[in-house]
Amino acid sequence: MDNNYTALSLFSSSGIGDVALRKCGIDTLVANELLQDRCALFRRNFPKTEVIQGPIEERKTEIIRKVNSLLVVKKLDFALVTPPCQGMSKNGRGKLLAEINAGRRPKIDPRNLLILPALEIIKSLEPENSIFENVSEMINTSIPFRGGVSPIIDIIKFYLGEYEVEPKIIEFADYGVPQRRLRLITIATKSKNLKKHKQNFGSLFPPPTHSKDSK
């Protein structure tokens, strides 16, 4: 790896988010993805990245060990976490409810629980910054946790208690993306500069760059 900044990518798919990291001078050291064909494409796009295929809950220890072995004297700067959204997405809600009512699916979608091993990995590796990306419905999604049920955002804050954590629903068009697309972006950071930015401007996020009325 040639650049100064390092990253871990979880639920990587074929590495679309990692393309953006690379453009910012951030090298993805290790990526984890469930599906073989997506891993093959990721390896083609990022031949220097160690790609670990398989369920995150089963590969958790391997992911941590591999990142630590590659870091040596460096630190991990970023974690990019994009867990499955099908259990939260509006697009799948009608089908999901039908499956639940028919008794073919549990009321808690098991894909929503995959955030837990991801948080255990982040807790162990302590990257300077973590970025979670998902559908906007994630902000109201709860899962079983510590004998009860808690919102996913609260669980992130519990695991990452030493981090400044801020979730925000972002309209991508406000930042110059040529489409209307709402996503929940959650930033967790230990960066002194980012914390100072929040103190000064009230948010970890930059202000929108594009006006809704084109002025």
Secondary structure, 3 states (H helix, E strand, C coil): CCCCEEEEEECCCCCHHHHHHHHCCEEEEEEEECCHHHHHHHHHHCCCCEEEECCHHHHHHHHHHHHHHHHCCCCCCEEEECCCCCCCCHHHHHHHHHHHHCCCCCCCCHHHHHHHHHHHHHHHHCCCEEEEEEEHHHHHCEEEECCEEEEHHHHHHHHCCCCEEEEEEEEHHHHCCCCCCEEEEEEEECCHHHHHHHHHHCCCCCCCCCCCCCC
